[in-house]
Amino acid sequence: MAENDRLQGSALHLLHRAGQCAGDIFQSEMPSGDLTPRQFAVLVAVSQNEGQSQTSLVRKTGIDRSTLADIVRRMLRKNLLQRRRTKDDARAYSVKLTDEGWAALRTFEPTVRRVDEKVLAVLPEDRRQRFLDELALIVNALSDGEPSDQSPSMTPEPAPWTSE
């Protein structure tokens, strides 16, 4: 491989660049920057299992713990999420969508579908599903060893849901 082709042969580089391109399309489609791709991923992940812990969200979204905590705080301020201490671990939070969070999810789903369509449109139609399957294979194979929820033996009562 020629020296100038090294980046074109790097999965790391190409995945990063593809993610940048998809993020740019997302931002161009999103009205007034209301939501980021990561915030949308959190909305979807929470909607699929309300009350899950933030640790579970780390596993489902691939967003690191400290970044996810920051995203959740911002989404609490926007009144998109509520959280409370988990009954299994009083140090951990579980989250659920507010009515505004459900409305945002419904509002922005068509935008995200358009972004997905624009990204996948560069591939022949008969290769799109295989591409998604192969990306999922990579993600699933390489994300083993993620932290898991640990449930201590004591189960205190959960705190009430809050938007703060």
N, C-alpha and C positions, 0 to 999 in steps of 0.2 A: 504494500500500500504506500503510495506516495505520501511524503510529509504533509502536503496540503490537504490530503484526504483523511488525515488522522481523526479529526473531529467528526467527519461524516461516518466513521466507523466506530464511534464511541456511543454505546447505549446510554451511558450516563449523560453525556452532552445532549444527545438527541431527545431523550425523555425530558430533560430540563427545558430545552428550547421549545418542544411541543407544548409543554405546560405553560410556558411564557406566552406562546401564541394563543392558546386557548383562553388564558387569563385576560389577554388584551381584547379578544373578541367579547368575552364576558363583560368587561368594563365598558366597551363601546355600546353594548346592547342594554346595559343596566341603566334605567333612568336615574339620573342625578346621583349615581353611586350609592343607591340605597342599601345595597347588600354586597358583600364580597363572596367569592366562590366558597371560601371556608365557612362563612356564616350560613350560606345556603346548605352546605353539607351538614352542618350542625342541625339546622332546622329539619332536614330530611331524616337524619339519624334519630333525633329526638321523637319525631312524629311516628317513627316505626316502632318505638318502644318507650313510651312516656314513663317517666319515673326512674329511668336507668341512671346509674351513677356517672359522674364526670369521668371516672376511670374507664368505664365501659365506652364512653364516647371517644376517648383517646384511642382505644382499640379499633372502634368502628370507622373512625374518620382518618386515622393516621396522623392526626395533629398532635404535636407533643404536649405534654401535660401543662407546662407553664403558658404556652400560647393558647391552648384551649381554655384555661382559666381566664385569661385576658379576654378572649372572644366571648365567653359566657358573661363576664362582667359587662362588656359593651352591649350585649344583647339583652341583659337585664335592664340596663339604662334605657334601651329602646322599647322596653316592655314587650319583647318578643318571647322571653322565657321567664319562668318562675323556677325557684329552686328551694329545697329544704334539705336538712340533714337527713341522711339515710337512717333507716331503723336498724340496719346491720352494723353501721359504723358511724358513730356520732361525729367523727372528724370529716366524713365524706359528704358530698352533696349529691342529691338526685335532681334531675331537671325535667320539666315538662313545658309544653308550649302554652302561651297565653292565647286568648282569642285573637289578639293582634299577630301573634306568631303564626297561627293557623291561616289568618288572612294573608300574611306576607308569603307564606308557602304557596297558597293558591294563586296569588298575584304573580309571583316570579317563576312559577313552574314553566309557563309558556316561553319565557325569556331563556331559561336554561335549556329547554328543548331546542330552541332556535340556535343557541350556541353549539350544542351537541351536533345538530344537523350541519352547521357550517363547518365544524371541525371534520366531521366524517365525510362531508361532500367531496373532499379531495381524493377519497378512495373510491374505486369502483363499488357499486352497490353490493355486489356479490362477495366483497371482501370485508365489509364493515363489521358484521357480527363476529367474524373470525378475529379481526383486529381487537375488538372489545374483549373477546374471550381470552386472547393471548395476553392482553394487558392485565386482566383479572388474574390469570395464571401467575404472572410475574409478581404482582402485588401479594397474592395469597402465599406463594412459595417463599417470598423474601420477608414477610412480616411475622414469621414464627418467632416466638420468644417475647412477644409483647407482654406488658404487665397484665395480670388478671385480677379480677375482683377477689379480695380475700374477705371472708365473712367471719368476724370474731364470734365467740360463743354468746356474748351478751347482745341482746337486741333491744336497745332503748326505743321508746316511742319517737316517731319522726316529728320534727318541728313542722309548724304550719307552712304552707307554700307562701313564698314572698317573691316580689319582683325586685328585690335589692340584694 
